[in-house]
Amino acid sequence: MQDASALYDGESPLFSIIIPLESHRGQWEMSWLGWTSQTADTSLYEIILVVPPDFTAREQLKALAGNRARLEFTDSEHDIGLCAFGATKARGSYLFFTESHCRPEPDVIELCIRAIDTHPDWAGFSCRSIPICHNRLSVAEAAMYQADIEFGMKQHPWRKVLDQCFVTRHDVYRECGGLREELGHFAEWVLAAAYHARGHSIGYLEEARFHHYYVGEIGELKQFTLDFVQGEIRYLSEARNDAGSELLDIPVEWSSRSEAGASLARNALNALLRSSLGDGGGRPGEKWLAVWRWAVPALLGGLGARGFARLAAWHARAVLVAVTAAGSSDAIARWMRRYIAALIRHQRLDCIHRLGRDAGPVDGLLGERVVAQIGFHAEEFSAGHTFRWSEPEAAVRIKGKPGRTIVRVRSPALRAPLDTIDTRFYVDGTAIRPEAVVTGCDSYTLSLDLPPSGIATLAWACPMFRGVGDSRRLGLPIAAIDVGDDMIEVESAGTAPSLAGKE
């Protein structure tokens, strides 16, 4: 950071404190009193109260603020939007974002001035959040969010923007794009990633303390979670290439969004029924679990996944309500975490479904010619390979030139030599003859006939593999799938088999 005394010119304030009066939870007067009780000289900071259209106590606010704060009125109804609007009106060298249900301790500004002088490498910093709880649910809520805040501030490499109490250089905030109202509270993560990607360090000033009021209401928890998820899915749907975008985790619901199609699931189910059940191998219980896994999406498509996610969220909420009334504190905390996890999955699936075609194609996780897939776990790295485990049954929709086409499924031999696994391949529901499949040390090379559209569904099934300490149903580790023109070097090397016959 820069020297605080050098930045203060006596005309423009050092800090612009931006307080959005949305989501104040009846605590805005408490917050105001905290700011007007600061021990630092009032000439060092300005207070900007950003007022949404539905704020009802306007006359009381005007009387209380007097000439000690600037009131800025806007049509925005979201606290992130109010913060962003307040930043456009700020005159300070530093922006100080907070919330109207947070109360600073009297020495906060003095500690921030000291931090600016002590840490010249910080472009910004977040302060410490101290929970205020008033019912059993708010205690569990605070414990859950405080653990996440502590992780972000002390362990995570860049997730250090906390809008309860975040100080930043004004110029760096503008450089990194600022807070985007349309992203809701996910905007905090996007901004933090942008700071990190541009080489700006964000610190944690633990001695500067804010008291944060937790409301302890399930309805507000649900709304806050939805706000974050909607922003997350919106950002992913934009497919932006901003600085820091590569740092944001891609949720599995987004990376596997093409799995909503019943057609792909039917191909995976067909592969299961024609191979696993047909050869009599495997445990009967595992077989029926596999049939259930594929029958539901085959019949219902994405509706099945959304339906089960909704039921899981409803169940977790019902149990949370029950244990809040009569259970132990540990039970409340446990079911709070389960409810939020179930709610996030349900809301992500719903948001992706509402996007429809606007969600765009799945990024080329398995290759540029793969346009959809089903039955894959998240990407991982092991033994020098980047890959995704498939389930024992999986399907991909591929696109190439019509007619004879060579497809290579690149699969590092992590579980066993490929020629010992007994993998069976199918195209558009029909088995590929064994002589049309060449099994190498790290790939399967298939000769296929693609229809006039050039689009076909390739599915496979193999015996289930269990990793050590891994409960997932694993099939093949897939590094990539090459189609058509990607295989010119394979054909020229003479390794392509004859045209595949079909049973």
N, C-alpha and C positions, 0 to 999 in steps of 0.2 A: 504494500500500500504506500501511499504518499504521506508526507509529513502533514499532520492535521493543522498545525499552525500556519504552514505555508499555503494551505488550501483556503483558509478562512480569511476573506479580504475585508470583513467588517460590513459589507453590503449584502452579498448573498450569504445565506446561512451555510453552515457546514453540513447539517443534516436536514433532510426533508422527511418528516415522519408521516407516513401514509397510512391512514386508518379507514378501512372500508366499513361502512355501517350496515352491511348485510350480515346475516347470521350472527347477530350480536348476542342472542340467547338471553336477552334481558340484562346483559352485563356491560353495556356500553358506558354507563356512568362510572362504573368501577374502573374501566380502562382509562377514561378521561382523567379521573383523579390521579391515577398512577403517572400519567404523563405530565400533569400540572404540578406534581410533587417532586420533580427531578431536582437534584442538587446542582446540576450544571447551570451555567448562565443561560438565560432564555434567549439571548441574542445568537446563540450557537445553533439554534434549530428552529424550524417552522413546523407547525402541526397542520396537516391537510386532512380534513374530515370529508370523505367522499360519500355522498348521500344518494342512495338508490331511490327510485320513484315511489316505492311502497313504504318508506320510512315515515312513521306516523307522528313521531314526537318532534316535529321540525321546530315549532316555536320554543319548546323547552330546550332544544339543542342550541338554537340561536342565542337564547338568553344565557345559557351556561357557557358557551364558547366565547361570547363577547368579541373582544379584539385579540384574544389569545390563540385563535386558530382561523384558518381559511376554510370556508365551506365551498365545496365543489359539487355541483349537481349534475347527474348524468342519467341517461335512460337505462344503463346497464343494471342488471339484477343479480349478477354473480360477483362474489367477492374478488375473484381473480380479475374480472373485467374492471371492477372498481379500482383495484390496485394499479392495473395498467393505465387507466385513465388518470389516476392521481400522479403517476410518474410523468405524464406529459405536462403536468402543471407545476412540477417540482422545480425549485431553483437551487437546491442544495448540491454540493459536490458529491454527497453520499445520499442514497435513498435508503430509508429505513422502513421496510414493510412489516406490518403486524396485523393482528386481527382485533376486532372490537370486543371479543370475549377474553382478551389477554390483558393482564395488568403487569406493567414493568415495576421492578423494585426501584427505589429512588436514585440509586447510583448507576443505573444502566448507561446513561449517556456518558458520564465520566469514564466508566470502564471502556466504553467503545472508543472514546478519544484516545485513551491510553493504548488500546489494542492497535489502532491505526499507526501510532508511533512505534510500537514494539514489533509489529509484524509487517514490514514493508512489502513482503512477498504476497500478502493476502489481497486479492481483488475484492473479496467479500468475506463475510463470516455469519454464521448462525449463532444464536444465543441458546441458553439452556432453558428447557421447558419444564416447569414444575406443575404437576396436575392438581386441580381442584375437583374433588369428588363429593357428591351429595346423595348418592344412592348406590345400591349394590351393583347395578349394571354399569354405572359410571366408573366404579373401581376396576371392574374387569376391562372395560373399554380403555381406560387410561393405561392399565398394565400392558395391554396388547400394543397400543400405539407407541407407548414410551419405549418398549423393547425395540420396535422398528426404528424409532428416532435415534436411540443409542447406537444401534447397528450402523445406521447411515452416517452419523456424526463421527464415530470412532473406528469403524472397520471398513465400510464401503469406500472404494477409491474415489468416487465422485458424487454420490447422491447426498449432497450436503446443503441443499437449499430447503429451508424450513420457513414457510410463510408466516408462522406464528411470530417469528422474530429474526428477520434476515436483513443484514446491512450489506450494501454493495456500492462500489464506485459507480457513479451515474454514467460515465462514459463507457465503462465495460458492460453495464446492463444494456445500453443501446447497441453496442457492438455485437452482443450475443443474441439480439433479436427480441429481448424483453419477454414479458408474460403474455401469452396468447389466450384471450378469453374463451375462444371456442374449444380449447382443450381442457377446460375446467382445471381441477387440481393436478391433472397429469402434466400441466404446463410447468409445474415446479421441477419435475424430472427432466423435461426437455431442456429447460433453462440450465439446470445443473450440468447436464451432459454437454451443452454448448460451451459453458465455461471451461470444463475439463478439456474438451477437444481443442479449444483455442489456447490452451496453456495457462489459463487463469486459475489460480489456487483459491479455494474457499476454506476458511478455517472454522474452528469451533471455539467460541468464547464461553467457556463453561461457567465462569464466575458472574457473567451477566445473566440475571435470572428473570424469567417471565412466568407468571402464574396463569395457567391455561385451564379454562372451565370446560369440563366434559359433561355433556348434557345427559347421557345415560338413557337414551330413548332408542328403541329398535328402529322406529320409522326414520329417524334422522341418520342412524347408522346406514340404513339401506340407501337413503338418498345420497349420502356422501360417497358410498361405494359406487353407485351407479354413475355419479358425476365423474369419478376418476376413470371408470371403465369406458364410458362413452368418449372421453377425451383420448384415451389410449387407442381405441379402435379407430377413431377418426384420424388420428395422427398416422397410424399404420396404413390406412386406406389411401392417404395422400401420396404414399411412396416417395416422400421427400428425401433429398440427399443433403440435408443440412449438416453443418459441422456438429458432430456428436450423435447423429442418428444411428450410427453403427454401434454405439455403446448401449443402446436400449434393448433390453431383453425382448425377444419375440415370444409371446405366450403360445402354448401348444394349440390353443383353440384357434389362433390365427394361422399358424403354419400348417395346420391340418384342415383348413376350412373347406377344401374340396371334398373332404370325406362326407359332407352332407348329402352327396348324391347317392340315391338308392342303387343306381346302375352299377357303380363301382363295387358296392357292398355285395350285390348279387353275384358279381364275378368272383369275388373272394369266397363267398359261400359256395359257389359252384366248384371252385378249386378244392375247398375243404371236403365237400361231399364226394367228389370223384376220386380223391386221393386218400385222405385220412380215414374216412369211414369205409371206403371200398377195400382197403388192404387189411382191415381188421387189427391194425396195430394201435398202440397207445392205450391209455387207461380209459374205461368207459366214462368216468366222471369228467375227465378232461375233454373228451369228445363232445359231450353235451354242453359243457361250458363254452366250447368253441362255436358250436352250432348256435347257441343263444347269443353269443357275441355278435355273430354276423346276421342272424335272422332278423333281429330288431331293426338295424339300419337298412337291411335289404327290403323290408316291408314298409318302413316308415321314413327312411332317409334321415335328414337332419331333425325331423320332428321327434324321432325317438330319442336322440341325444338331448335335445332341448327339454323334452318331457321328463326324462330321468333327472336332468340337472335341476329342473323346477321342483320335482318331488323331493330331491335331496335338500334343497334350500328350505322348502316348507317344513320338512321333518326336523332339520337342525334348528329352525326358528321355534317350532313348537316345543322342542325339548329345552331350548334356551329360556323360553317364557316360563316353563314349569320349574326349572332349577333356580331361576331368579326368585321365584315365589317361595320355594321350600327347600332348595338344595344348598350345598356347601359352596364356599367361595371358590374352591378349586374346581368344582363342577361348573360353576358359572364361567370361569375363565376358559376352561376346556371347550365348552360348547359355544362360547363366543368366537373362539378361533375357528371352530368347525363351521359355524354359521357363515362367517365372513368368507371362508374359503369356498364353501358351496355357493354362496351368493355371487362371488366373483365369476365362477365358472358359468353359472346360469346367465348372468348379465352379459358376459362376453359372447356366449352363443347367441343370445337374443339380438345383441347389437350387430353381430356379423350377419345374421339372418336378415335383419332389416336393411342392411346395406345392399343385399342381393348382388346383382351384377357389378354394382359400383365398388364392391370389395376387390375386384380385379383378380387376375390369375395368381395362383400361388407362385412365389418366386422360385427360380430354378434350383431347388434344393437337390434334385436328382438329375438335372441336365436340362438344357434348353428345349429339348424336344418332348419333355414330359410336361403335360399341361394339367394333370390332376393325379392325385394318388390317394390311397387309403391303406391303413394298416401299418403305419410307421411311427416309431418313437422319435424323440427329439435328437437333433444332431449331437454327435460326441466325437471325441478324439482318443485313439488308443493305438499303441504299437506303431506309431508313425502314420496312421491313417485317419482321415476325417470321413465319417460315414453316419448312416442312420440304421439302427436295427429295424428290420421289418418284423412284423408278427409272423407266426408260422404260415399264415395266409395273408397275402397282400395283393394289391392290384394297382396298376398305373395306366393312365390314358396317354398314349404316345401319338406323335404326329410326324409323318414323313412323306416321302413321295409314294404315290400309288404303285402297286405291283410289288415285284421282288425287293425285299428290304432286309438288310442285315441289322440285327440289334445285339448289342453287347451289354450284358448286365455285369458291371464291375463289382466284385464281391471279395474283399480280402479274406483269406482263409483263417479267420480268427477262432472259429469254433471247432473246425476239423477240415481236412482236405475236402475240397468241393465235390470230388467224385465219390465220396463216401456218405454224403448227406441224404441222397435220394430226393432231390428237388424235382418237382414236376411242373411243367409250364403249360399255360393255356392262353389262347388268343381268341377273344370274343366268345368265350365259353367252350371252345373246342380244344381238345388236347393236342399239343404239338408232338409229333412223333419223335422218339428218342434219337433217330438218325439225323434229325434236323437240329440237334443241340450238340455243340462241341463244348465240353467242360475242360477248362484250363486250370492253371494253378491259382488264378485270382479272378476268373471271369467265366461267365456262360455266354457263348456266342450262338445266336439263334437266327435261322433263316425263315422269314415270314413272307406271306402275301398280304399287303395292306389293301384295303378296299379303295374304290375310286375317290373317296373323301380324303384318304391318307391318314385317317384317324382310326385307331383300334385300341382295344383294352387288353393289356398283357397282365395275366395273373399267375401266381405260383403258389405252391403249397409244399411244405417240408415238415419233417418231425420237429416238435417243439424242443427248444434248447433252454436250459436254465443256467444263468451265470451264477457264480459264487456270491451269495448274499444278495441276489437280484431276484425279485419276485415277478418280474415282467415275463410275459409270453414272448420269447424271442424266436426269430426265424433265421433270416440271412442278414449279415452286415452289408448294406448297400452303399457303395461310394459314389456311383454315378450310373446312369443308363444312357448309352450312346445309340443313336438311331440314324440310319441312312447315310447321309453325307459324312457324318462323323466317323463312319466305318470304312471310308475309302482305303485307308492304309491296311485294314484287315483283309479286304477283298484282294488287294494287290499282292498281299503276302501269301495268298493262296490258302488261307485258313478257313474261309467260309464254306460251310457245308452246302449240299444241294438243296434245292427249293423244298421247303417243309411240306410234307403231306399231312393230311388231317384225317383223324379217325371219323 
